[in-house]
Amino acid sequence: MRISDKTTFDKENVFGIGTANTAYAQYFIGNSYLNPLTKAGECPIFLANVTFEPGCRNNWHIHHAKSGGGQILICTAGEGWYQEEGKEAVSLTPGTVITIPAEVKHWHGAKKDSWFSHIAIEVPGEETSNEWLEEVDDETYASLS
C-alpha cells in the first residue's frame, strides 16, 4: 500500500523511523532514516530498519566479499523499488524479501509517492565492503510507476 502521509506511515512502520541517516546521506537522493535493530559487535548479524521518504533512493552500490556477504531486504511498510544492473526494477511491498548476492550492482528506495521501510540485513562474509557508485538518475527513476 502506497502511503504518502507521514502520520499514517508511522502507524504502519512497526520498527520505527529511527534517526536521520546523516552518515550515509551523501549516497542518497532525499532523506533516509536508520533504526538499528541489533548492536554492531554484540550480534554477528547487523539488522537495521531503513526508512525512505517519498522519492528517496540510494545510489547504485555493490556489496563486495571474498566469500559470503551480500544483503537481504525485508520490506515492512509503504512501497519502494529494487533494481539490479541490467534488469527491470522490482516493486517492493510489505512482505517482499530480496536477496542480494555479493558483487551485484543495485539500488533501492521509496516510490516517488510513498514512504517506504525495509529491514536491511548485512550477510556475514570474508573481507566485506560496500562500494558506493553513481546516483540513480532522475530520468530512470521518474520512468518507474
Legacy VTK file of the C-alpha trace (Angstrom):
# vtk DataFile Version 3.0
C-alpha trace
ASCII
DATASET POLYDATA
POINTS 145 float
0.000 0.000 0.000
1.422 3.358 -1.037
1.481 5.753 1.903
2.189 9.423 1.231
1.002 10.688 4.636
3.759 10.524 7.296
1.336 10.106 10.220
-0.302 7.100 8.567
3.095 5.671 7.630
4.382 5.976 11.211
1.484 3.762 12.358
2.435 1.081 9.789
6.208 1.311 10.310
6.328 -1.080 13.275
10.126 -0.927 13.679
10.213 2.873 13.898
11.882 5.541 11.832
14.996 5.976 13.982
17.216 8.969 13.307
18.332 10.829 10.195
20.826 8.714 8.251
23.414 11.509 8.130
26.436 9.180 7.991
25.341 7.943 4.551
23.394 10.989 3.321
25.926 11.595 0.537
24.868 8.266 -1.022
21.130 9.055 -1.081
18.874 11.355 -3.075
16.358 12.589 -0.496
16.194 11.841 3.206
16.571 8.424 4.786
16.430 7.294 8.401
18.156 4.462 10.244
16.919 2.470 13.242
19.458 -0.241 14.220
17.712 -3.384 15.492
20.911 -5.131 16.637
24.108 -3.674 18.041
27.235 -3.981 15.935
29.767 -6.161 17.741
27.159 -7.745 20.035
25.500 -9.797 17.311
27.173 -11.457 14.314
24.433 -10.109 12.026
23.608 -6.409 11.775
19.948 -5.561 11.142
18.516 -2.085 10.736
15.171 -0.654 9.727
15.858 1.814 6.920
13.140 4.345 6.091
12.994 6.401 2.890
10.835 9.496 2.413
8.829 9.592 -0.845
11.226 9.850 -3.787
14.298 8.912 -1.737
16.647 6.280 -3.113
20.222 5.259 -2.562
22.941 5.333 -5.188
23.930 2.308 -7.182
26.207 0.232 -4.982
27.902 -3.143 -4.628
28.408 -5.260 -1.507
31.814 -6.827 -2.061
33.014 -10.004 -0.327
35.772 -12.543 -0.811
33.177 -15.142 0.246
29.668 -14.911 1.675
28.443 -11.350 2.054
25.660 -9.523 0.294
22.448 -8.153 1.732
18.867 -9.198 2.439
15.975 -6.709 2.384
12.699 -7.467 4.172
10.083 -4.909 3.184
7.885 -3.818 6.078
5.873 -0.669 5.240
4.934 1.516 2.288
6.172 0.843 -1.250
9.558 1.007 -2.907
11.809 -0.165 -5.742
14.774 -2.515 -6.072
16.818 -2.803 -9.242
19.867 -4.795 -10.279
22.021 -3.510 -13.101
20.732 -4.717 -16.474
17.378 -5.891 -15.068
13.913 -4.398 -14.707
13.052 -2.700 -11.404
11.086 -4.796 -8.893
8.170 -3.280 -6.959
8.584 -3.665 -3.206
5.632 -4.022 -0.835
5.351 -5.256 2.759
6.343 -8.917 2.913
8.651 -8.806 -0.123
12.081 -10.336 0.559
15.015 -9.529 -1.712
18.273 -11.499 -1.530
21.212 -9.592 -2.983
24.325 -11.680 -3.580
27.750 -10.126 -3.138
29.165 -8.393 -6.231
25.733 -7.406 -7.672
25.351 -3.728 -8.605
21.954 -2.475 -7.427
19.922 0.296 -5.780
16.746 0.505 -3.681
14.446 3.166 -2.293
10.942 4.565 -1.994
8.455 5.071 -4.778
8.005 8.739 -5.685
4.631 8.940 -3.901
5.157 6.678 -0.877
7.163 6.413 2.296
8.992 3.076 2.453
10.798 0.936 5.036
12.771 -2.262 4.868
14.903 -4.191 7.275
18.424 -4.408 5.865
20.459 -7.446 6.869
24.186 -7.487 6.226
25.078 -11.059 5.301
28.299 -12.095 7.064
31.275 -12.865 4.864
35.008 -12.585 4.466
36.604 -9.271 3.533
33.276 -7.476 3.106
32.961 -3.855 1.998
30.493 -1.569 0.254
31.316 0.391 -2.863
29.067 3.405 -3.435
28.659 4.401 -7.064
26.710 6.901 -9.191
23.261 8.272 -8.413
20.142 6.747 -9.956
19.407 9.484 -12.479
16.104 11.342 -12.328
15.022 10.176 -15.798
15.422 6.484 -14.951
13.711 6.913 -11.585
10.830 9.012 -12.990
10.115 6.339 -15.602
9.125 3.839 -12.875
5.433 3.704 -11.981
LINES 1 146
145 0 1 2 3 4 5 6 7 8 9 10 11 12 13 14 15 16 17 18 19 20 21 22 23 24 25 26 27 28 29 30 31 32 33 34 35 36 37 38 39 40 41 42 43 44 45 46 47 48 49 50 51 52 53 54 55 56 57 58 59 60 61 62 63 64 65 66 67 68 69 70 71 72 73 74 75 76 77 78 79 80 81 82 83 84 85 86 87 88 89 90 91 92 93 94 95 96 97 98 99 100 101 102 103 104 105 106 107 108 109 110 111 112 113 114 115 116 117 118 119 120 121 122 123 124 125 126 127 128 129 130 131 132 133 134 135 136 137 138 139 140 141 142 143 144
